Amino acid sequence: MDAKQLYEQLKKFQESKGYYFNDDMEMTMALMESLLENKKRFGYMACPCRLANGDYENDKDILCPCVYREEDVKEYGACFCGLYVSKEWNEGKIEKQVVPERRPPDKIIF
Amino acid sequence: MSKDISIYALSTCIHCKNAKKYLDECGVEYNCVFVDKLEGDERKQTIEAVKKHNPAVSFPTIVIGDDVVVGFNKDKIDKALG
């Protein structure tokens, strides 16, 4: 699968749930590539913007779409990565700001 | 005198890529560590170092002299660069 196919595959389903891809396509397609890269590295699509532990059980919360997306999109209009956004965010009705990390740091195992 | 600049990043993270690009545009020199590429003790020590600067251990964490900028925030980077 390539980035474009992944994009098309996810788009329909996620939009039906009210989550839209960031309309900055340069950014969104780069994130598609990174998701495919992580799929190759770990066997699952871990969030590209977080430090994955490398084992499925310990990274369950950051499988894209991560469990933090709902709260982040509700509060900031965008997820931590900026991949998934609300319609209003894409329309410029919400201020674009850095989304703070919601994942507890102790989820990183080392 | 120019400040020491380090960026702790992930190789797959778009905000890290954008932050690096911005630092390049600013024409400053910096040291970049891709934490996801590290293993074993090096990974552990680096995470500890990031935690000291940014307890959330999120990326990018950019250390500019005595200032720490968490996430790609141009205004904060500009301010820290002085």
N, CA and C atoms of all chains as a GROMACS GRO file, in nm:
protein
  576
    1MET      N    1   0.085  -0.121   0.000
    1MET     CA    2   0.000   0.000   0.000
    1MET      C    3   0.088   0.125   0.000
    2ASP      N    4   0.047   0.223  -0.079
    2ASP     CA    5   0.123   0.348  -0.074
    2ASP      C    6   0.043   0.455   0.001
    3ALA      N    7   0.107   0.570   0.020
    3ALA     CA    8   0.049   0.675   0.104
    3ALA      C    9  -0.088   0.721   0.051
    4LYS      N   10  -0.099   0.728  -0.079
    4LYS     CA   11  -0.224   0.776  -0.138
    4LYS      C   12  -0.338   0.677  -0.113
    5GLN      N   13  -0.305   0.550  -0.127
    5GLN     CA   14  -0.406   0.446  -0.101
    5GLN      C   15  -0.450   0.447   0.045
    6LEU      N   16  -0.353   0.464   0.133
    6LEU     CA   17  -0.386   0.470   0.275
    6LEU      C   18  -0.477   0.589   0.304
    7TYR      N   19  -0.444   0.700   0.244
    7TYR     CA   20  -0.523   0.822   0.260
    7TYR      C   21  -0.668   0.798   0.218
    8GLU      N   22  -0.685   0.742   0.100
    8GLU     CA   23  -0.820   0.718   0.048
    8GLU      C   24  -0.896   0.620   0.136
    9GLN      N   25  -0.825   0.520   0.182
    9GLN     CA   26  -0.887   0.416   0.264
    9GLN      C   27  -0.939   0.472   0.397
   10LEU      N   28  -0.857   0.556   0.458
   10LEU     CA   29  -0.894   0.609   0.589
   10LEU      C   30  -0.997   0.722   0.580
   11LYS      N   31  -0.984   0.801   0.477
   11LYS     CA   32  -1.062   0.924   0.464
   11LYS      C   33  -1.214   0.901   0.478
   12LYS      N   34  -1.263   0.808   0.401
   12LYS     CA   35  -1.408   0.788   0.398
   12LYS      C   36  -1.462   0.748   0.536
   13PHE      N   37  -1.396   0.653   0.595
   13PHE     CA   38  -1.441   0.603   0.724
   13PHE      C   39  -1.429   0.709   0.835
   14GLN      N   40  -1.316   0.777   0.838
   14GLN     CA   41  -1.294   0.875   0.944
   14GLN      C   42  -1.384   0.998   0.928
   15GLU      N   43  -1.406   1.037   0.805
   15GLU     CA   44  -1.494   1.153   0.783
   15GLU      C   45  -1.636   1.123   0.827
   16SER      N   46  -1.676   0.997   0.810
   16SER     CA   47  -1.811   0.960   0.852
   16SER      C   48  -1.824   0.971   1.004
   17LYS      N   49  -1.710   0.966   1.074
   17LYS     CA   50  -1.712   0.979   1.220
   17LYS      C   51  -1.686   1.123   1.266
   18GLY      N   52  -1.669   1.213   1.169
   18GLY     CA   53  -1.650   1.354   1.203
   18GLY      C   54  -1.505   1.397   1.217
   19TYR      N   55  -1.413   1.311   1.174
   19TYR     CA   56  -1.271   1.347   1.179
   19TYR      C   57  -1.221   1.368   1.036
   20TYR      N   58  -1.158   1.479   1.014
   20TYR     CA   59  -1.111   1.514   0.880
   20TYR      C   60  -0.959   1.518   0.876
   21PHE      N   61  -0.904   1.488   0.759
   21PHE     CA   62  -0.760   1.503   0.745
   21PHE      C   63  -0.727   1.652   0.734
   22ASN      N   64  -0.615   1.687   0.790
   22ASN     CA   65  -0.563   1.822   0.777
   22ASN      C   66  -0.557   1.856   0.628
   23ASP      N   67  -0.611   1.971   0.590
   23ASP     CA   68  -0.612   2.001   0.446
   23ASP      C   69  -0.477   2.055   0.395
   24ASP      N   70  -0.380   2.064   0.484
   24ASP     CA   71  -0.242   2.088   0.440
   24ASP      C   72  -0.189   1.953   0.389
   25MET      N   73  -0.203   1.933   0.258
   25MET     CA   74  -0.174   1.800   0.203
   25MET      C   75  -0.028   1.760   0.213
   26GLU      N   76   0.059   1.859   0.212
   26GLU     CA   77   0.202   1.828   0.224
   26GLU      C   78   0.227   1.759   0.359
   27MET      N   79   0.162   1.815   0.460
   27MET     CA   80   0.176   1.762   0.594
   27MET      C   81   0.105   1.626   0.607
   28THR      N   82  -0.017   1.620   0.557
   28THR     CA   83  -0.095   1.497   0.569
   28THR      C   84  -0.029   1.380   0.494
   29MET      N   85   0.021   1.405   0.375
   29MET     CA   86   0.083   1.296   0.301
   29MET      C   87   0.215   1.253   0.365
   30ALA      N   88   0.287   1.348   0.423
   30ALA     CA   89   0.410   1.312   0.495
   30ALA      C   90   0.376   1.221   0.613
   31LEU      N   91   0.264   1.251   0.678
   31LEU     CA   92   0.222   1.167   0.792
   31LEU      C   93   0.175   1.029   0.745
   32MET      N   94   0.115   1.023   0.627
   32MET     CA   95   0.076   0.892   0.571
   32MET      C   96   0.202   0.806   0.549
   33GLU      N   97   0.304   0.870   0.494
   33GLU     CA   98   0.431   0.800   0.472
   33GLU      C   99   0.489   0.750   0.604
   34SER      N  100   0.479   0.836   0.706
   34SER     CA  101   0.534   0.798   0.837
   34SER      C  102   0.455   0.684   0.900
   35LEU      N  103   0.325   0.683   0.879
   35LEU     CA  104   0.243   0.573   0.932
   35LEU      C  105   0.283   0.441   0.866
   36LEU      N  106   0.307   0.448   0.736
   36LEU     CA  107   0.350   0.327   0.664
   36LEU      C  108   0.489   0.283   0.709
   37GLU      N  109   0.573   0.381   0.737
   37GLU     CA  110   0.708   0.353   0.788
   37GLU      C  111   0.698   0.281   0.924
   38ASN      N  112   0.610   0.330   1.010
   38ASN     CA  113   0.594   0.266   1.141
   38ASN      C  114   0.532   0.127   1.129
   39LYS      N  115   0.446   0.111   1.034
   39LYS     CA  116   0.386  -0.022   1.009
   39LYS      C  117   0.498  -0.121   0.973
   40LYS      N  118   0.592  -0.072   0.894
   40LYS     CA  119   0.705  -0.155   0.853
   40LYS      C  120   0.797  -0.183   0.973
   41ARG      N  121   0.820  -0.080   1.053
   41ARG     CA  122   0.912  -0.095   1.167
   41ARG      C  123   0.856  -0.181   1.279
   42PHE      N  124   0.729  -0.154   1.314
   42PHE     CA  125   0.672  -0.217   1.434
   42PHE      C  126   0.567  -0.323   1.404
   43GLY      N  127   0.512  -0.318   1.283
   43GLY     CA  128   0.402  -0.409   1.251
   43GLY      C  129   0.266  -0.346   1.276
   44TYR      N  130   0.267  -0.223   1.324
   44TYR     CA  131   0.141  -0.151   1.346
   44TYR      C  132   0.167  -0.002   1.327
   45MET      N  133   0.058   0.070   1.302
   45MET     CA  134   0.075   0.212   1.272
   45MET      C  135   0.072   0.296   1.400
   46ALA      N  136   0.186   0.302   1.464
   46ALA     CA  137   0.199   0.386   1.584
   46ALA      C  138   0.199   0.533   1.541
   47CYS      N  139   0.152   0.618   1.629
   47CYS     CA  140   0.154   0.763   1.604
   47CYS      C  141   0.296   0.805   1.565
   48PRO      N  142   0.311   0.872   1.451
   48PRO     CA  143   0.446   0.912   1.406
   48PRO      C  144   0.509   1.021   1.493
   49CYS      N  145   0.427   1.090   1.572
   49CYS     CA  146   0.477   1.203   1.649
   49CYS      C  147   0.504   1.166   1.794
   50ARG      N  148   0.500   1.036   1.822
   50ARG     CA  149   0.527   0.993   1.959
   50ARG      C  150   0.633   0.884   1.960
   51LEU      N  151   0.699   0.873   2.074
   51LEU     CA  152   0.804   0.772   2.087
   51LEU      C  153   0.739   0.638   2.120
   52ALA      N  154   0.736   0.550   2.020
   52ALA     CA  155   0.674   0.418   2.040
   52ALA      C  156   0.767   0.328   2.119
   53ASN      N  157   0.705   0.237   2.196
   53ASN     CA  158   0.786   0.141   2.271
   53ASN      C  159   0.832   0.025   2.182
   54GLY      N  160   0.757   0.002   2.078
   54GLY     CA  161   0.796  -0.104   1.985
   54GLY      C  162   0.727  -0.236   2.010
   55ASP      N  163   0.642  -0.242   2.114
   55ASP     CA  164   0.560  -0.362   2.126
   55ASP      C  165   0.412  -0.322   2.139
   56TYR      N  166   0.333  -0.400   2.073
   56TYR     CA  167   0.192  -0.368   2.053
   56TYR      C  168   0.117  -0.336   2.184
   57GLU      N  169   0.134  -0.421   2.282
   57GLU     CA  170   0.059  -0.404   2.407
   57GLU      C  171   0.088  -0.268   2.472
   58ASN      N  172   0.213  -0.228   2.467
   58ASN     CA  173   0.252  -0.103   2.533
   58ASN      C  174   0.232   0.021   2.446
   59ASP      N  175   0.191  -0.002   2.324
   59ASP     CA  176   0.167   0.112   2.234
   59ASP      C  177   0.022   0.122   2.190
   60LYS      N  178  -0.063   0.040   2.253
   60LYS     CA  179  -0.204   0.037   2.214
   60LYS      C  180  -0.269   0.175   2.213
   61ASP      N  181  -0.231   0.257   2.312
   61ASP     CA  182  -0.294   0.390   2.323
   61ASP      C  183  -0.252   0.484   2.210
   62ILE      N  184  -0.141   0.453   2.144
   62ILE     CA  185  -0.096   0.544   2.037
   62ILE      C  186  -0.107   0.482   1.898
   63LEU      N  187  -0.189   0.378   1.886
   63LEU     CA  188  -0.217   0.328   1.751
   63LEU      C  189  -0.304   0.434   1.685
   64CYS      N  190  -0.263   0.474   1.566
   64CYS     CA  191  -0.337   0.581   1.499
   64CYS      C  192  -0.469   0.526   1.442
   65PRO      N  193  -0.582   0.589   1.468
   65PRO     CA  194  -0.601   0.708   1.550
   65PRO      C  195  -0.590   0.674   1.700
   66CYS      N  196  -0.513   0.756   1.770
   66CYS     CA  197  -0.482   0.728   1.910
   66CYS      C  198  -0.602   0.757   2.000
   67VAL      N  199  -0.593   0.707   2.122
   67VAL     CA  200  -0.704   0.726   2.217
   67VAL      C  201  -0.715   0.873   2.263
   68TYR      N  202  -0.613   0.952   2.235
   68TYR     CA  203  -0.614   1.092   2.280
   68TYR      C  204  -0.677   1.185   2.176
   69ARG      N  205  -0.702   1.129   2.058
   69ARG     CA  206  -0.754   1.213   1.948
   69ARG      C  207  -0.887   1.279   1.985
   70GLU      N  208  -0.977   1.202   2.042
   70GLU     CA  209  -1.111   1.256   2.069
   70GLU      C  210  -1.105   1.382   2.156
   71GLU      N  211  -1.031   1.372   2.267
   71GLU     CA  212  -1.020   1.486   2.358
   71GLU      C  213  -0.947   1.604   2.292
   72ASP      N  214  -0.843   1.571   2.218
   72ASP     CA  215  -0.764   1.678   2.154
   72ASP      C  216  -0.843   1.751   2.047
   73VAL      N  217  -0.916   1.677   1.966
   73VAL     CA  218  -0.994   1.743   1.862
   73VAL      C  219  -1.107   1.824   1.926
   74LYS      N  220  -1.161   1.771   2.034
   74LYS     CA  221  -1.267   1.844   2.105
   74LYS      C  222  -1.211   1.975   2.162
   75GLU      N  223  -1.093   1.968   2.221
   75GLU     CA  224  -1.038   2.086   2.289
   75GLU      C  225  -0.961   2.181   2.196
   76TYR      N  226  -0.885   2.124   2.103
   76TYR     CA  227  -0.797   2.208   2.020
   76TYR      C  228  -0.834   2.208   1.872
   77GLY      N  229  -0.927   2.120   1.834
   77GLY     CA  230  -0.965   2.112   1.692
   77GLY      C  231  -0.870   2.025   1.611
   78ALA      N  232  -0.766   1.974   1.674
   78ALA     CA  233  -0.669   1.891   1.603
   78ALA      C  234  -0.610   1.788   1.699
   79CYS      N  235  -0.566   1.676   1.643
   79CYS     CA  236  -0.497   1.578   1.728
   79CYS      C  237  -0.352   1.622   1.748
   80PHE      N  238  -0.281   1.552   1.832
   80PHE     CA  239  -0.144   1.590   1.866
   80PHE      C  240  -0.055   1.605   1.742
   81CYS      N  241  -0.070   1.512   1.650
   81CYS     CA  242   0.008   1.514   1.525
   81CYS      C  243  -0.039   1.621   1.428
   82GLY      N  244  -0.165   1.657   1.440
   82GLY     CA  245  -0.223   1.749   1.342
   82GLY      C  246  -0.271   1.678   1.217
   83LEU      N  247  -0.282   1.546   1.225
   83LEU     CA  248  -0.330   1.470   1.110
   83LEU      C  249  -0.482   1.478   1.101
   84TYR      N  250  -0.546   1.450   1.213
   84TYR     CA  251  -0.691   1.457   1.218
   84TYR      C  252  -0.736   1.588   1.281
   85VAL      N  253  -0.830   1.651   1.214
   85VAL     CA  254  -0.879   1.781   1.263
   85VAL      C  255  -1.031   1.785   1.250
   86SER      N  256  -1.088   1.887   1.308
   86SER     CA  257  -1.233   1.905   1.292
   86SER      C  258  -1.257   1.986   1.164
   87LYS      N  259  -1.379   1.984   1.119
   87LYS     CA  260  -1.416   2.060   1.001
   87LYS      C  261  -1.387   2.210   1.025
   88GLU      N  262  -1.421   2.256   1.144
   88GLU     CA  263  -1.403   2.397   1.180
   88GLU      C  264  -1.255   2.437   1.177
   89TRP      N  265  -1.170   2.344   1.217
   89TRP     CA  266  -1.025   2.373   1.218
   89TRP      C  267  -0.977   2.394   1.075
   90ASN      N  268  -1.019   2.303   0.986
   90ASN     CA  269  -0.981   2.318   0.843
   90ASN      C  270  -1.036   2.447   0.784
   91GLU      N  271  -1.153   2.488   0.832
   91GLU     CA  272  -1.216   2.609   0.778
   91GLU      C  273  -1.157   2.737   0.838
   92GLY      N  274  -1.062   2.719   0.929
   92GLY     CA  275  -0.996   2.835   0.988
   92GLY      C  276  -1.076   2.904   1.098
   93LYS      N  277  -1.176   2.833   1.150
   93LYS     CA  278  -1.259   2.893   1.254
   93LYS      C  279  -1.202   2.873   1.394
   94ILE      N  280  -1.099   2.790   1.401
   94ILE     CA  281  -1.035   2.763   1.530
   94ILE      C  282  -0.888   2.801   1.519
   95GLU      N  283  -0.837   2.868   1.620
   95GLU     CA  284  -0.696   2.909   1.618
   95GLU      C  285  -0.605   2.787   1.613
   96LYS      N  286  -0.508   2.789   1.522
   96LYS     CA  287  -0.417   2.676   1.510
   96LYS      C  288  -0.303   2.692   1.610
   97GLN      N  289  -0.299   2.602   1.705
   97GLN     CA  290  -0.196   2.612   1.808
   97GLN      C  291  -0.129   2.477   1.830
   98VAL      N  292  -0.018   2.481   1.901
   98VAL     CA  293   0.053   2.358   1.934
   98VAL      C  294  -0.033   2.280   2.033
   99VAL      N  295  -0.065   2.156   1.998
   99VAL     CA  296  -0.146   2.072   2.087
   99VAL      C  297  -0.053   2.008   2.190
  100PRO      N  298  -0.078   2.034   2.319
  100PRO     CA  299   0.012   1.975   2.419
  100PRO      C  300  -0.006   1.824   2.430
  101GLU      N  301   0.100   1.757   2.470
  101GLU     CA  302   0.095   1.611   2.482
  101GLU      C  303   0.004   1.569   2.598
  102ARG      N  304  -0.088   1.480   2.566
  102ARG     CA  305  -0.183   1.431   2.665
  102ARG      C  306  -0.144   1.291   2.714
  103ARG      N  307  -0.058   1.225   2.636
  103ARG     CA  308  -0.017   1.090   2.676
  103ARG      C  309   0.073   1.100   2.800
  104PRO      N  310   0.039   1.025   2.906
  104PRO     CA  311   0.124   1.033   3.026
  104PRO      C  312   0.266   0.984   2.994
  105PRO      N  313   0.369   1.058   3.041
  105PRO     CA  314   0.507   1.020   3.007
  105PRO      C  315   0.545   0.880   3.056
  106ASP      N  316   0.477   0.832   3.161
  106ASP     CA  317   0.515   0.699   3.211
  106ASP      C  318   0.471   0.585   3.118
  107LYS      N  319   0.403   0.621   3.010
  107LYS     CA  320   0.368   0.520   2.909
  107LYS      C  321   0.491   0.483   2.826
  108ILE      N  322   0.592   0.571   2.833
  108ILE     CA  323   0.717   0.539   2.764
  108ILE      C  324   0.799   0.449   2.854
  109ILE      N  325   0.826   0.331   2.803
  109ILE     CA  326   0.898   0.233   2.884
  109ILE      C  327   1.046   0.235   2.843
  110PHE      N  328   1.130   0.242   2.945
  110PHE     CA  329   1.273   0.233   2.911
  110PHE      C  330   1.352   0.182   3.030
  111MET      N  331   2.766   3.598   2.132
  111MET     CA  332   2.797   3.456   2.120
  111MET      C  333   2.670   3.378   2.089
  112SER      N  334   2.680   3.284   1.997
  112SER     CA  335   2.559   3.209   1.963
  112SER      C  336   2.530   3.104   2.071
  113LYS      N  337   2.402   3.073   2.086
  113LYS     CA  338   2.360   2.979   2.190
  113LYS      C  339   2.373   2.836   2.141
  114ASP      N  340   2.393   2.745   2.236
  114ASP     CA  341   2.392   2.603   2.201
  114ASP      C  342   2.248   2.560   2.175
  115ILE      N  343   2.227   2.495   2.063
  115ILE     CA  344   2.091   2.454   2.029
  115ILE      C  345   2.088   2.303   2.004
  116SER      N  346   1.994   2.237   2.073
  116SER     CA  347   1.973   2.094   2.049
  116SER      C  348   1.827   2.070   2.021
  117ILE      N  349   1.800   1.982   1.929
  117ILE     CA  350   1.662   1.942   1.907
  117ILE      C  351   1.650   1.791   1.924
  118TYR      N  352   1.561   1.753   2.015
  118TYR     CA  353   1.530   1.611   2.033
  118TYR      C  354   1.407   1.584   1.947
  119ALA      N  355   1.423   1.491   1.854
  119ALA     CA  356   1.319   1.472   1.753
  119ALA      C  357   1.291   1.325   1.729
  120LEU      N  358   1.186   1.300   1.651
  120LEU     CA  359   1.156   1.166   1.603
  120LEU      C  360   1.166   1.170   1.450
  121SER      N  361   1.219   1.064   1.393
  121SER     CA  362   1.243   1.066   1.248
  121SER      C  363   1.113   1.070   1.168
  122THR      N  364   1.002   1.028   1.230
  122THR     CA  365   0.874   1.022   1.158
  122THR      C  366   0.781   1.140   1.188
  123CYS      N  367   0.825   1.228   1.276
  123CYS     CA  368   0.735   1.333   1.327
  123CYS      C  369   0.736   1.458   1.239
  124ILE      N  370   0.619   1.498   1.197
  124ILE     CA  371   0.608   1.612   1.106
  124ILE      C  372   0.642   1.745   1.174
  125HIS      N  373   0.606   1.758   1.302
  125HIS     CA  374   0.638   1.883   1.373
  125HIS      C  375   0.789   1.895   1.392
  126CYS      N  376   0.854   1.780   1.408
  126CYS     CA  377   1.001   1.780   1.420
  126CYS      C  378   1.064   1.823   1.288
  127LYS      N  379   1.011   1.766   1.178
  127LYS     CA  380   1.063   1.802   1.045
  127LYS      C  381   1.047   1.952   1.020
  128ASN      N  382   0.928   2.002   1.053
  128ASN     CA  383   0.902   2.145   1.031
  128ASN      C  384   0.990   2.233   1.119
  129ALA      N  385   1.012   2.189   1.242
  129ALA     CA  386   1.096   2.267   1.333
  129ALA      C  387   1.240   2.271   1.283
  130LYS      N  388   1.288   2.158   1.234
  130LYS     CA  389   1.426   2.152   1.181
  130LYS      C  390   1.439   2.244   1.059
  131LYS      N  391   1.337   2.237   0.975
  131LYS     CA  392   1.338   2.321   0.854
  131LYS      C  393   1.342   2.468   0.894
  132TYR      N  394   1.266   2.502   0.997
  132TYR     CA  395   1.262   2.642   1.041
  132TYR      C  396   1.398   2.686   1.098
  133LEU      N  397   1.459   2.598   1.176
  133LEU     CA  398   1.592   2.631   1.231
  133LEU      C  399   1.692   2.649   1.117
  134ASP      N  400   1.679   2.565   1.013
  134ASP     CA  401   1.766   2.579   0.895
  134ASP      C  402   1.744   2.716   0.830
  135GLU      N  403   1.618   2.753   0.817
  135GLU     CA  404   1.586   2.884   0.756
  135GLU      C  405   1.641   2.999   0.838
  136CYS      N  406   1.645   2.979   0.970
  136CYS     CA  407   1.698   3.083   1.058
  136CYS      C  408   1.851   3.091   1.048
  137GLY      N  409   1.908   2.990   0.984
  137GLY     CA  410   2.053   2.991   0.963
  137GLY      C  411   2.134   2.961   1.089
  138VAL      N  412   2.072   2.891   1.184
  138VAL     CA  413   2.147   2.860   1.306
  138VAL      C  414   2.198   2.716   1.301
  139GLU      N  415   2.303   2.691   1.375
  139GLU     CA  416   2.355   2.554   1.382
  139GLU      C  417   2.293   2.486   1.502
  140TYR      N  418   2.265   2.359   1.487
  140TYR     CA  419   2.205   2.286   1.598
  140TYR      C  420   2.242   2.139   1.592
  141ASN      N  421   2.226   2.075   1.706
  141ASN     CA  422   2.251   1.932   1.714
  141ASN      C  423   2.116   1.861   1.717
  142CYS      N  424   2.097   1.764   1.630
  142CYS     CA  425   1.968   1.694   1.626
  142CYS      C  426   1.985   1.548   1.669
  143VAL      N  427   1.900   1.506   1.763
  143VAL     CA  428   1.902   1.366   1.806
  143VAL      C  429   1.767   1.303   1.772
  144PHE      N  430   1.769   1.201   1.688
  144PHE     CA  431   1.647   1.127   1.660
  144PHE      C  432   1.632   1.017   1.766
  145VAL      N  433   1.548   1.043   1.864
  145VAL     CA  434   1.539   0.953   1.980
  145VAL      C  435   1.485   0.815   1.940
  146ASP      N  436   1.399   0.810   1.838
  146ASP     CA  437   1.344   0.681   1.796
  146ASP      C  438   1.448   0.591   1.729
  147LYS      N  439   1.562   0.649   1.694
  147LYS     CA  440   1.666   0.569   1.629
  147LYS      C  441   1.766   0.512   1.730
  148LEU      N  442   1.750   0.551   1.857
  148LEU     CA  443   1.846   0.506   1.958
  148LEU      C  444   1.800   0.375   2.021
  149GLU      N  445   1.895   0.303   2.077
  149GLU     CA  446   1.863   0.177   2.143
  149GLU      C  447   1.934   0.167   2.277
  150GLY      N  448   1.884   0.078   2.361
  150GLY     CA  449   1.952   0.044   2.486
  150GLY      C  450   1.979   0.162   2.577
  151ASP      N  451   2.100   0.165   2.632
  151ASP     CA  452   2.137   0.268   2.730
  151ASP      C  453   2.130   0.409   2.671
  152GLU      N  454   2.168   0.418   2.545
  152GLU     CA  455   2.169   0.550   2.482
  152GLU      C  456   2.027   0.607   2.478
  153ARG      N  457   1.932   0.519   2.445
  153ARG     CA  458   1.791   0.558   2.441
  153ARG      C  459   1.744   0.602   2.582
  154LYS      N  460   1.778   0.520   2.678
  154LYS     CA  461   1.738   0.547   2.817
  154LYS      C  462   1.793   0.682   2.867
  155GLN      N  463   1.922   0.701   2.844
  155GLN     CA  464   1.986   0.824   2.890
  155GLN      C  465   1.929   0.947   2.820
  156THR      N  466   1.900   0.928   2.692
  156THR     CA  467   1.847   1.042   2.616
  156THR      C  468   1.705   1.076   2.662
  157ILE      N  469   1.624   0.974   2.688
  157ILE     CA  470   1.488   1.001   2.738
  157ILE      C  471   1.495   1.075   2.872
  158GLU      N  472   1.588   1.032   2.957
  158GLU     CA  473   1.607   1.100   3.086
  158GLU      C  474   1.643   1.248   3.065
  159ALA      N  475   1.728   1.270   2.966
  159ALA     CA  476   1.771   1.408   2.937
  159ALA      C  477   1.652   1.490   2.886
  160VAL      N  478   1.570   1.430   2.800
  160VAL     CA  479   1.454   1.502   2.747
  160VAL      C  480   1.358   1.534   2.862
  161LYS      N  481   1.340   1.437   2.951
  161LYS     CA  482   1.248   1.453   3.064
  161LYS      C  483   1.285   1.572   3.152
  162LYS      N  484   1.414   1.594   3.167
  162LYS     CA  485   1.460   1.707   3.248
  162LYS      C  486   1.418   1.840   3.187
  163HIS      N  487   1.423   1.845   3.055
  163HIS     CA  488   1.384   1.968   2.985
  163HIS      C  489   1.234   1.980   2.969
  164ASN      N  490   1.170   1.864   2.949
  164ASN     CA  491   1.028   1.862   2.916
  164ASN      C  492   0.966   1.736   2.979
  165PRO      N  493   0.905   1.752   3.097
  165PRO     CA  494   0.853   1.636   3.170
  165PRO      C  495   0.752   1.551   3.090
  166ALA      N  496   0.689   1.611   2.988
  166ALA     CA  497   0.591   1.535   2.909
  166ALA      C  498   0.660   1.440   2.810
  167VAL      N  499   0.791   1.456   2.793
  167VAL     CA  500   0.869   1.375   2.698
  167VAL      C  501   0.800   1.371   2.560
  168SER      N  502   0.771   1.490   2.509
  168SER     CA  503   0.709   1.499   2.377
  168SER      C  504   0.810   1.559   2.279
  169PHE      N  505   0.776   1.547   2.151
  169PHE     CA  506   0.870   1.587   2.048
  169PHE      C  507   0.806   1.682   1.948
  170PRO      N  508   0.880   1.778   1.894
  170PRO     CA  509   1.020   1.805   1.928
  170PRO      C  510   1.033   1.877   2.063
  171THR      N  511   1.145   1.851   2.129
  171THR     CA  512   1.185   1.932   2.243
  171THR      C  513   1.311   2.005   2.197
  172ILE      N  514   1.302   2.136   2.195
  172ILE     CA  515   1.413   2.215   2.142
  172ILE      C  516   1.477   2.294   2.256
  173VAL      N  517   1.605   2.272   2.276
  173VAL     CA  518   1.676   2.342   2.383
  173VAL      C  519   1.763   2.450   2.318
  174ILE      N  520   1.731   2.574   2.352
  174ILE     CA  521   1.806   2.688   2.296
  174ILE      C  522   1.866   2.765   2.412
  175GLY      N  523   1.995   2.746   2.434
  175GLY     CA  524   2.059   2.807   2.551
  175GLY      C  525   1.989   2.758   2.677
  176ASP      N  526   1.934   2.854   2.755
  176ASP     CA  527   1.863   2.816   2.878
  176ASP      C  528   1.713   2.798   2.856
  177ASP      N  529   1.669   2.819   2.735
  177ASP     CA  530   1.525   2.808   2.707
  177ASP      C  531   1.490   2.673   2.646
  178VAL      N  532   1.368   2.630   2.674
  178VAL     CA  533   1.318   2.506   2.617
  178VAL      C  534   1.188   2.536   2.543
  179VAL      N  535   1.184   2.496   2.417
  179VAL     CA  536   1.061   2.513   2.340
  179VAL      C  537   1.005   2.374   2.312
  180VAL      N  538   0.882   2.352   2.355
  180VAL     CA  539   0.817   2.223   2.335
  180VAL      C  540   0.720   2.235   2.217
  181GLY      N  541   0.736   2.147   2.120
  181GLY     CA  542   0.653   2.153   2.001
  181GLY      C  543   0.708   2.256   1.903
  182PHE      N  544   0.652   2.255   1.782
  182PHE     CA  545   0.699   2.350   1.682
  182PHE      C  546   0.621   2.480   1.696
  183ASN      N  547   0.682   2.576   1.762
  183ASN     CA  548   0.619   2.704   1.786
  183ASN      C  549   0.718   2.813   1.742
  184LYS      N  550   0.692   2.868   1.622
  184LYS     CA  551   0.785   2.966   1.564
  184LYS      C  552   0.811   3.084   1.656
  185ASP      N  553   0.704   3.137   1.715
  185ASP     CA  554   0.720   3.256   1.801
  185ASP      C  555   0.813   3.228   1.918
  186LYS      N  556   0.793   3.111   1.978
  186LYS     CA  557   0.877   3.077   2.094
  186LYS      C  558   1.021   3.051   2.052
  187ILE      N  559   1.038   2.992   1.934
  187ILE     CA  560   1.174   2.970   1.883
  187ILE      C  561   1.242   3.106   1.858
  188ASP      N  562   1.169   3.195   1.793
  188ASP     CA  563   1.224   3.329   1.766
  188ASP      C  564   1.267   3.398   1.894
  189LYS      N  565   1.180   3.390   1.993
  189LYS     CA  566   1.206   3.456   2.122
  189LYS      C  567   1.330   3.397   2.188
  190ALA      N  568   1.339   3.264   2.184
  190ALA     CA  569   1.453   3.197   2.247
  190ALA      C  570   1.584   3.226   2.172
  191LEU      N  571   1.573   3.239   2.040
  191LEU     CA  572   1.694   3.269   1.963
  191LEU      C  573   1.743   3.411   1.991
  192GLY      N  574   1.647   3.496   2.028
  192GLY     CA  575   1.680   3.633   2.070
  192GLY      C  576   1.710   3.729   1.958
   0.00000   0.00000   0.00000
